[in-house]
Amino acid sequence: MTTQRSWAFFLAAAASALLGCPGATNQDTQVPVRYVTPVSVCRMKLPSSSSPERQRAAVRDLDPEQWVEVLIPAYDNERGIDPTSLDCTGNYVFANESLRGGASAKGWPRMVDPDDVTINTGPQGMRVVWLKALKFDNGDDGGPLVLGRAYGDAAEVYAVGSFRGPADAQFSTARVGNETIIVGETKECTPEGDSCRKRSHFILPRRGRLVAAAVIDTERTQIIPSTTERGVFAQYRLVTDVTYKPDGILLLEQVNVRITKTEVPTLDSDRDLRTVEFQRFLRLERDTLFSTNEPLWERVVGRD
């Protein structure tokens, strides 16, 4: 009996080795990141498309007015938007600290102009919609920001928030692990053109809301008097390479320092001085992105 049991156990073990254990996985062959659609917080039924081609398409494109209707259920083209309008989640559209001090240049109620709506596309039919309803003293535009998608016979909203920035700001989506985040790109220069700044705004969808998690400089230039050489100016130029990782965002920052050209022949100008590189990480933790170190720009500028 003992011999029969031992032989049976040996056969079972051999079969298991040949077939492989169903519960075991090879970590090297698994896809580390898979696409996961966010959970919708609002959903609106869409009318059937009159075009047979559009009916067959899974992802649909909506007009600016249609996206406003998705965001603000009470909106209609004749009445417009009120300053106390509610979004589809039941929150006031304009009740956000980032929009404090903004005013509607067209008064209230405000009719929606398609030119006031920025729609940027992302993978899997994602759309980032920005309604520029408010103006600020410094020239910024502001208004509600939406992450959503029109799919089949319905439009879904995954998160709602607000954004304030230059009117030509552009948005995209990126993957951090299994999460979809919004990346806003802005660029601002001084009237003299001696200082420019291009920034990335990282925005996280959290419990149906959009949370501003971090802002970094991707390109930046500034010319200031040199602190080490009299009579010349130092130009600082930053370039940041951004890589999205499963647990955060990797930033490779590089600052080039150059002595700008001067017409004084006795001064040694128009030459590169040095280049500094540094790597830091924005770690994703709950509702924010924590930087592992201070930005390189603050540690380099003004020391040459």
C-alpha contacts under 8 A as a table, 3 or more apart, distances in Angstrom:
res1	aa1	res2	aa2	distance
1	M	4	Q	5.13
1	M	5	R	6.28
2	T	5	R	5.18
2	T	6	S	6.18
3	T	6	S	5.15
3	T	7	W	6.14
4	Q	7	W	5.13
4	Q	8	A	6.16
5	R	8	A	5.07
5	R	9	F	6.15
6	S	9	F	5.10
6	S	10	F	6.18
7	W	10	F	5.04
7	W	11	L	6.31
8	A	11	L	5.18
8	A	12	A	6.28
9	F	12	A	5.15
9	F	13	A	6.17
10	F	13	A	5.18
10	F	14	A	6.14
11	L	14	A	5.11
11	L	15	A	6.16
12	A	15	A	5.16
12	A	16	S	6.15
13	A	16	S	5.06
13	A	17	A	6.23
14	A	17	A	5.10
14	A	18	L	6.28
15	A	18	L	5.11
15	A	19	L	6.00
16	S	19	L	5.26
16	S	20	G	5.40
16	S	21	C	6.13
17	A	20	G	5.30
17	A	21	C	7.37
20	G	24	A	7.63
21	C	24	A	5.49
25	T	30	Q	7.81
26	N	29	T	5.63
26	N	30	Q	6.67
27	Q	30	Q	5.36
31	V	34	R	6.81
33	V	177	G	5.76
33	V	178	N	5.99
33	V	246	P	7.20
34	R	177	G	7.92
34	R	178	N	6.13
35	Y	178	N	6.12
36	V	178	N	5.94
36	V	179	E	7.12
38	P	158	Y	6.21
38	P	179	E	7.82
38	P	180	T	7.55
39	V	158	Y	6.08
40	S	43	R	7.02
40	S	156	E	5.84
40	S	157	V	5.43
40	S	158	Y	4.32
40	S	159	A	7.56
40	S	208	G	7.65
41	V	89	T	6.93
41	V	156	E	7.48
41	V	157	V	5.87
41	V	158	Y	5.45
41	V	159	A	6.90
41	V	208	G	5.83
42	C	88	C	6.09
42	C	89	T	6.71
42	C	156	E	5.69
42	C	157	V	5.00
42	C	158	Y	7.00
43	R	70	V	7.71
43	R	154	A	6.62
43	R	155	A	5.65
43	R	156	E	4.54
43	R	157	V	6.39
44	M	70	V	6.34
44	M	154	A	5.48
44	M	155	A	5.25
44	M	156	E	6.59
45	K	153	D	6.07
45	K	154	A	4.44
45	K	155	A	6.52
46	L	153	D	5.18
46	L	154	A	4.92
46	L	155	A	6.69
47	P	153	D	6.96
48	S	55	Q	7.31
48	S	153	D	6.73
49	S	52	P	7.39
49	S	54	R	6.24
49	S	55	Q	5.74
50	S	54	R	7.69
50	S	55	Q	7.54
51	S	54	R	5.24
51	S	55	Q	6.27
52	P	55	Q	5.00
52	P	56	R	6.39
53	E	56	R	5.34
53	E	57	A	6.50
54	R	57	A	5.00
54	R	60	R	7.23
55	Q	58	A	7.64
55	Q	152	G	7.63
57	A	60	R	6.89
57	A	152	G	7.34
58	A	151	Y	5.53
58	A	152	G	5.02
59	V	125	G	5.65
59	V	149	R	7.67
59	V	150	A	5.92
59	V	151	Y	4.53
59	V	152	G	6.25
60	R	125	G	7.73
60	R	149	R	7.97
60	R	150	A	5.16
60	R	151	Y	5.70
60	R	152	G	6.91
61	D	150	A	6.69
62	L	66	Q	5.83
62	L	67	W	6.42
62	L	150	A	7.20
63	D	66	Q	5.18
63	D	67	W	6.51
64	P	67	W	5.22
64	P	68	V	6.37
64	P	114	P	5.62
64	P	117	V	6.01
64	P	119	I	7.66
65	E	68	V	5.06
65	E	69	E	6.30
65	E	77	N	7.82
65	E	112	V	7.02
65	E	114	P	6.98
66	Q	69	E	5.00
66	Q	70	V	6.31
67	W	70	V	4.95
67	W	71	L	6.20
67	W	129	V	7.63
68	V	71	L	5.02
68	V	72	I	5.84
68	V	75	Y	7.25
69	E	72	I	5.10
69	E	73	P	5.40
69	E	74	A	7.34
69	E	75	Y	5.60
69	E	76	D	7.23
70	V	73	P	5.95
70	V	88	C	7.20
70	V	155	A	7.12
70	V	157	V	7.80
71	L	87	D	5.45
71	L	88	C	5.45
71	L	146	V	7.68
71	L	157	V	7.69
72	I	75	Y	5.47
72	I	85	S	7.25
72	I	86	L	6.24
72	I	87	D	4.60
72	I	88	C	5.59
73	P	86	L	7.97
73	P	87	D	6.93
73	P	88	C	6.02
74	A	85	S	7.85
74	A	86	L	7.88
75	Y	79	R	7.21
75	Y	80	G	6.19
75	Y	81	I	6.38
76	D	79	R	5.63
76	D	80	G	5.92
77	N	80	G	5.63
77	N	111	M	6.91
77	N	112	V	7.52
78	E	111	M	7.59
79	R	109	P	6.88
79	R	110	R	7.95
79	R	111	M	7.21
80	G	109	P	5.46
80	G	110	R	4.99
80	G	111	M	4.37
80	G	112	V	6.61
81	I	85	S	6.38
81	I	108	W	7.17
81	I	109	P	5.14
81	I	110	R	4.92
81	I	111	M	6.41
81	I	112	V	7.71
82	D	85	S	5.11
82	D	108	W	6.00
82	D	109	P	4.79
82	D	110	R	6.56
83	P	93	V	7.74
83	P	94	F	6.73
83	P	108	W	7.02
83	P	109	P	7.35
84	T	92	Y	6.06
84	T	93	V	7.14
84	T	94	F	7.32
85	S	92	Y	5.84
85	S	93	V	5.94
85	S	94	F	7.90
86	L	89	T	7.69
86	L	90	G	5.54
86	L	91	N	5.29
86	L	92	Y	4.44
86	L	93	V	5.43
87	D	90	G	5.45
87	D	91	N	5.53
87	D	92	Y	6.11
87	D	93	V	5.44
88	C	91	N	7.48
89	T	208	G	7.85
91	N	95	A	7.81
92	Y	95	A	5.29
93	V	96	N	7.88
93	V	144	P	6.40
94	F	99	L	6.72
94	F	143	G	6.83
94	F	144	P	7.01
94	F	162	S	7.83
95	A	99	L	7.38
96	N	99	L	5.49
96	N	100	R	6.87
96	N	162	S	6.79
97	E	100	R	5.30
98	S	162	S	7.03
98	S	163	F	6.90
98	S	164	R	6.49
99	L	102	G	5.68
99	L	134	L	7.84
99	L	142	G	6.26
99	L	143	G	6.91
99	L	162	S	7.37
99	L	163	F	7.59
99	L	164	R	6.74
101	G	136	F	6.68
102	G	134	L	5.22
102	G	135	K	5.25
102	G	136	F	4.93
102	G	137	D	7.90
102	G	142	G	7.21
103	A	134	L	4.97
103	A	135	K	5.34
103	A	136	F	6.72
104	S	107	G	5.17
104	S	108	W	7.10
104	S	110	R	7.53
104	S	133	A	6.11
104	S	134	L	4.74
104	S	135	K	6.20
105	A	134	L	6.97
105	A	135	K	6.59
106	K	110	R	6.33
107	G	110	R	5.97
112	V	116	D	7.06
113	D	116	D	5.35
113	D	117	V	7.31
114	P	117	V	5.46
115	D	118	T	7.46
116	D	131	L	5.96
116	D	132	K	5.11
116	D	133	A	6.88
117	V	129	V	6.91
117	V	130	W	5.66
117	V	131	L	4.65
117	V	132	K	6.14
118	T	128	V	7.96
118	T	129	V	5.67
118	T	130	W	5.07
118	T	131	L	6.58
118	T	132	K	7.82
118	T	170	Q	7.88
119	I	127	R	6.57
119	I	128	V	5.76
119	I	129	V	4.62
119	I	130	W	6.60
120	N	127	R	5.70
120	N	128	V	5.21
120	N	129	V	6.56
120	N	170	Q	7.14
120	N	171	F	5.90
120	N	172	S	6.43
121	T	125	G	6.95
121	T	126	M	5.94
121	T	127	R	4.70
121	T	128	V	6.47
121	T	172	S	6.82
122	G	125	G	6.05
122	G	126	M	4.74
122	G	127	R	5.85
122	G	128	V	7.68
122	G	172	S	6.08
122	G	173	T	5.74
123	P	126	M	5.77
123	P	173	T	7.69
125	G	149	R	5.97
125	G	150	A	7.35
125	G	151	Y	7.65
126	M	147	L	7.18
126	M	148	G	5.90
126	M	149	R	4.96
126	M	173	T	7.93
127	R	146	V	7.91
127	R	147	L	5.91
127	R	148	G	5.33
127	R	149	R	5.61
128	V	145	L	7.15
128	V	146	V	5.64
128	V	147	L	4.83
128	V	148	G	6.56
128	V	171	F	6.54
128	V	172	S	6.98
128	V	173	T	7.88
128	V	182	I	7.71
129	V	145	L	5.70
129	V	146	V	5.04
129	V	147	L	6.60
129	V	148	G	7.83
130	W	143	G	6.76
130	W	144	P	5.95
130	W	145	L	4.57
130	W	146	V	6.49
130	W	163	F	7.60
131	L	142	G	7.45
131	L	143	G	5.27
131	L	144	P	5.56
131	L	145	L	6.62
132	K	135	K	7.97
132	K	141	D	5.67
132	K	142	G	5.14
132	K	143	G	4.97
132	K	144	P	7.49
132	K	167	A	7.57
133	A	141	D	7.23
133	A	142	G	6.17
133	A	143	G	5.33
134	L	141	D	5.63
134	L	142	G	4.99
134	L	143	G	6.05
135	K	139	G	6.65
135	K	140	D	6.02
135	K	141	D	4.84
135	K	142	G	6.40
136	F	139	G	5.41
136	F	140	D	5.20
136	F	141	D	6.30
136	F	142	G	7.74
137	D	140	D	7.26
139	G	166	P	7.17
140	D	164	R	6.42
140	D	165	G	4.89
140	D	166	P	4.90
140	D	167	A	6.52
141	D	164	R	5.66
141	D	165	G	5.53
141	D	166	P	5.92
141	D	167	A	5.52
142	G	162	S	7.29
142	G	163	F	5.58
142	G	164	R	4.15
142	G	165	G	6.45
143	G	162	S	5.53
143	G	163	F	5.82
143	G	164	R	6.72
144	P	160	V	7.09
144	P	161	G	5.65
144	P	162	S	4.24
144	P	163	F	6.35
145	L	160	V	5.84
145	L	161	G	5.01
145	L	162	S	4.81
145	L	163	F	6.05
145	L	210	L	7.94
146	V	157	V	7.04
146	V	158	Y	7.72
146	V	159	A	6.02
146	V	160	V	4.73
146	V	161	G	6.42
147	L	157	V	6.05
147	L	158	Y	5.62
147	L	159	A	5.40
147	L	160	V	6.59
147	L	182	I	7.95
148	G	155	A	7.37
148	G	156	E	5.47
148	G	157	V	4.21
148	G	158	Y	5.43
148	G	159	A	7.25
149	R	155	A	5.75
149	R	156	E	5.32
149	R	157	V	6.59
150	A	153	D	7.76
150	A	154	A	5.89
150	A	155	A	4.02
150	A	156	E	6.11
151	Y	154	A	5.66
151	Y	155	A	6.02
151	Y	156	E	7.65
157	V	160	V	7.51
158	Y	205	P	7.57
158	Y	208	G	5.97
159	A	205	P	5.70
159	A	206	R	7.28
159	A	207	R	7.50
159	A	208	G	4.22
159	A	209	R	4.72
159	A	210	L	5.69
160	V	208	G	6.32
160	V	209	R	4.85
160	V	210	L	5.45
161	G	209	R	5.64
161	G	210	L	4.56
161	G	211	V	7.07
162	S	210	L	7.44
165	G	169	A	6.73
165	G	186	T	7.13
166	P	169	A	5.55
166	P	186	T	6.56
166	P	187	K	7.49
166	P	188	E	7.61
168	D	186	T	7.37
169	A	184	G	6.71
169	A	185	E	5.65
169	A	186	T	4.92
169	A	187	K	7.60
170	Q	184	G	5.75
170	Q	185	E	5.24
170	Q	186	T	6.89
171	F	182	I	6.82
171	F	183	V	5.59
171	F	184	G	4.44
171	F	185	E	6.14
172	S	182	I	5.86
172	S	183	V	5.27
172	S	184	G	6.61
173	T	180	T	6.38
173	T	181	I	5.54
173	T	182	I	4.60
173	T	183	V	5.81
174	A	180	T	5.74
174	A	181	I	5.40
174	A	182	I	6.42
174	A	183	V	6.94
174	A	244	Y	7.59
175	R	178	N	6.56
175	R	179	E	5.62
175	R	180	T	4.94
175	R	181	I	6.33
175	R	244	Y	6.80
176	V	179	E	5.26
176	V	180	T	6.57
176	V	181	I	7.15
176	V	244	Y	5.84
176	V	245	K	5.71
176	V	246	P	5.10
176	V	247	D	6.42
176	V	248	G	6.04
176	V	249	I	7.43
177	G	245	K	6.48
177	G	246	P	3.63
177	G	247	D	6.01
177	G	248	G	7.73
178	N	246	P	7.39
180	T	204	L	7.79
180	T	205	P	7.68
181	I	202	F	7.02
181	I	203	I	5.90
181	I	204	L	5.18
181	I	205	P	6.58
182	I	201	H	7.91
182	I	202	F	5.96
182	I	203	I	4.99
182	I	204	L	6.55
183	V	200	S	6.26
183	V	201	H	5.46
183	V	202	F	4.88
183	V	203	I	6.29
184	G	199	R	7.99
184	G	200	S	5.54
184	G	201	H	4.78
184	G	202	F	6.64
184	G	203	I	7.82
185	E	198	K	7.20
185	E	199	R	5.80
185	E	200	S	4.85
185	E	201	H	6.47
186	T	198	K	5.60
186	T	199	R	5.35
186	T	200	S	6.71
187	K	196	C	7.30
187	K	197	R	5.57
187	K	198	K	4.17
187	K	199	R	6.34
188	E	196	C	5.70
188	E	197	R	5.30
188	E	198	K	6.46
189	C	192	E	7.97
189	C	193	G	5.81
189	C	194	D	7.68
189	C	195	S	5.71
189	C	196	C	4.07
189	C	197	R	6.22
190	T	193	G	5.11
190	T	194	D	6.65
190	T	195	S	5.67
190	T	196	C	6.49
192	E	195	S	7.71
193	G	196	C	6.72
194	D	221	T	7.31
194	D	222	Q	5.93
194	D	223	I	6.06
195	S	220	R	7.37
195	S	221	T	5.24
195	S	222	Q	4.48
195	S	223	I	6.84
196	C	219	E	7.84
196	C	220	R	5.48
196	C	221	T	5.28
196	C	222	Q	6.91
197	R	217	D	6.86
197	R	218	T	7.87
197	R	219	E	5.84
197	R	220	R	4.38
197	R	221	T	6.63
198	K	217	D	5.88
198	K	218	T	5.64
198	K	219	E	4.88
198	K	220	R	6.10
199	R	215	V	6.73
199	R	216	I	5.56
199	R	217	D	4.43
199	R	218	T	5.37
199	R	219	E	6.93
200	S	215	V	5.69
200	S	216	I	5.44
200	S	217	D	6.42
200	S	218	T	6.57
201	H	212	A	7.32
201	H	213	A	7.80
201	H	214	A	6.07
201	H	215	V	4.53
201	H	216	I	6.74
202	F	212	A	6.31
202	F	213	A	5.70
202	F	214	A	5.29
202	F	215	V	6.17
203	I	210	L	6.23
203	I	211	V	5.44
203	I	212	A	4.54
203	I	213	A	5.46
203	I	214	A	7.27
204	L	210	L	5.53
204	L	211	V	5.06
204	L	212	A	6.45
204	L	213	A	6.37
204	L	287	D	7.05
204	L	288	T	7.55
205	P	208	G	6.43
205	P	209	R	5.67
205	P	210	L	4.56
205	P	211	V	6.26
206	R	209	R	5.18
206	R	210	L	6.03
206	R	211	V	6.68
206	R	287	D	6.91
211	V	287	D	7.05
211	V	288	T	7.83
212	A	288	T	7.68
213	A	287	D	6.90
213	A	288	T	4.52
213	A	289	L	5.56
214	A	288	T	7.17
214	A	289	L	6.10
217	D	220	R	6.54
217	D	238	L	7.92
217	D	239	V	7.99
217	D	240	T	7.10
218	T	238	L	7.18
218	T	239	V	5.56
218	T	240	T	4.59
218	T	241	D	7.21
219	E	237	R	7.34
219	E	238	L	5.25
219	E	239	V	4.76
219	E	240	T	6.47
220	R	236	Y	7.88
220	R	237	R	5.65
220	R	238	L	4.96
220	R	239	V	6.94
221	T	235	Q	7.07
221	T	236	Y	5.48
221	T	237	R	4.45
221	T	238	L	6.38
222	Q	235	Q	5.73
222	Q	236	Y	5.35
222	Q	237	R	6.80
223	I	233	F	6.51
223	I	234	A	5.65
223	I	235	Q	4.32
223	I	236	Y	6.34
224	I	233	F	5.58
224	I	234	A	5.60
224	I	235	Q	6.62
224	I	302	G	7.53
225	P	231	G	7.58
225	P	232	V	6.22
225	P	233	F	4.29
225	P	234	A	5.96
226	S	229	E	5.56
226	S	230	R	6.67
226	S	231	G	7.58
226	S	232	V	5.87
226	S	233	F	4.91
226	S	234	A	5.15
226	S	302	G	7.33
226	S	303	R	7.92
226	S	304	D	5.66
227	T	230	R	7.23
227	T	302	G	6.77
227	T	303	R	6.41
227	T	304	D	5.43
228	T	303	R	7.61
228	T	304	D	5.43
229	E	232	V	6.35
229	E	304	D	7.77
231	G	267	L	7.60
232	V	259	I	6.84
232	V	260	T	7.10
232	V	262	T	7.01
232	V	267	L	7.52
232	V	269	S	7.01
233	F	259	I	5.77
233	F	260	T	5.73
234	A	257	V	6.62
234	A	258	R	5.61
234	A	259	I	4.61
234	A	260	T	6.07
234	A	304	D	6.98
235	Q	257	V	5.71
235	Q	258	R	5.12
235	Q	259	I	6.14
235	Q	260	T	6.39
236	Y	255	V	6.58
236	Y	256	N	5.82
236	Y	257	V	4.79
236	Y	258	R	6.62
236	Y	301	V	6.76
237	R	255	V	5.45
237	R	256	N	5.23
237	R	257	V	6.62
238	L	253	E	7.01
238	L	254	Q	5.63
238	L	255	V	4.43
238	L	256	N	6.56
238	L	297	W	7.21
239	V	253	E	6.01
239	V	254	Q	5.41
239	V	255	V	6.60
240	T	251	L	6.43
240	T	252	L	5.54
240	T	253	E	4.44
240	T	254	Q	6.28
241	D	251	L	5.77
241	D	252	L	5.06
241	D	253	E	6.51
242	V	249	I	6.91
242	V	250	L	5.92
242	V	251	L	5.01
242	V	252	L	6.71
243	T	249	I	5.82
243	T	250	L	5.05
243	T	251	L	6.57
244	Y	248	G	6.39
244	Y	249	I	4.69
244	Y	250	L	6.25
245	K	248	G	5.19
245	K	249	I	5.57
245	K	250	L	6.87
247	D	283	R	6.22
247	D	284	L	5.75
248	G	281	F	7.04
248	G	282	L	5.45
248	G	283	R	4.51
248	G	284	L	4.85
248	G	289	L	7.41
249	I	281	F	5.82
249	I	282	L	4.98
249	I	283	R	6.60
249	I	284	L	7.86
250	L	279	Q	7.44
250	L	280	R	6.31
250	L	281	F	4.68
250	L	282	L	6.37
251	L	279	Q	5.72
251	L	280	R	5.37
251	L	281	F	5.87
251	L	282	L	7.61
252	L	277	E	7.21
252	L	278	F	5.97
252	L	279	Q	4.52
252	L	280	R	6.63
253	E	277	E	5.64
253	E	278	F	5.27
253	E	279	Q	6.08
253	E	280	R	7.93
253	E	296	L	6.65
254	Q	275	T	7.01
254	Q	276	V	5.63
254	Q	277	E	4.34
254	Q	278	F	6.50
254	Q	296	L	7.80
255	V	275	T	5.68
255	V	276	V	5.22
255	V	277	E	6.46
255	V	296	L	7.63
255	V	297	W	7.15
255	V	300	V	7.79
256	N	272	D	7.80
256	N	273	L	7.81
256	N	274	R	6.09
256	N	275	T	4.40
256	N	276	V	6.49
257	V	272	D	6.29
257	V	273	L	5.42
257	V	274	R	5.31
257	V	275	T	6.11
257	V	304	D	8.00
258	R	270	D	7.32
258	R	271	R	5.80
258	R	272	D	4.28
258	R	273	L	5.08
258	R	274	R	7.11
259	I	269	S	5.55
259	I	270	D	5.43
259	I	271	R	5.36
259	I	272	D	6.19
259	I	273	L	6.56
260	T	269	S	5.86
260	T	270	D	4.75
260	T	271	R	6.87
261	K	269	S	5.02
261	K	270	D	4.12
261	K	271	R	7.73
262	T	265	P	7.74
262	T	267	L	7.45
262	T	269	S	6.10
262	T	270	D	7.25
264	V	267	L	5.76
265	P	268	D	7.70
268	D	271	R	7.91
277	E	296	L	7.94
278	F	296	L	6.62
280	R	291	S	6.97
280	R	292	T	5.87
280	R	293	N	6.08
280	R	295	P	7.98
281	F	290	F	7.89
281	F	291	S	5.65
281	F	292	T	5.46
281	F	293	N	7.61
282	L	289	L	5.31
282	L	290	F	5.15
282	L	291	S	4.44
282	L	292	T	6.49
283	R	289	L	5.22
283	R	290	F	5.05
283	R	291	S	6.34
283	R	292	T	7.44
284	L	287	D	7.80
284	L	288	T	6.21
284	L	289	L	4.67
284	L	290	F	6.58
285	E	288	T	5.66
285	E	289	L	6.04
285	E	290	F	7.08
291	S	294	E	7.14
294	E	298	E	7.48
294	E	299	R	7.75
295	P	298	E	5.95
295	P	299	R	7.10
296	L	299	R	5.23
296	L	300	V	6.30
297	W	300	V	5.38
297	W	301	V	5.89
298	E	301	V	5.99
300	V	303	R	6.06
301	V	304	D	7.50
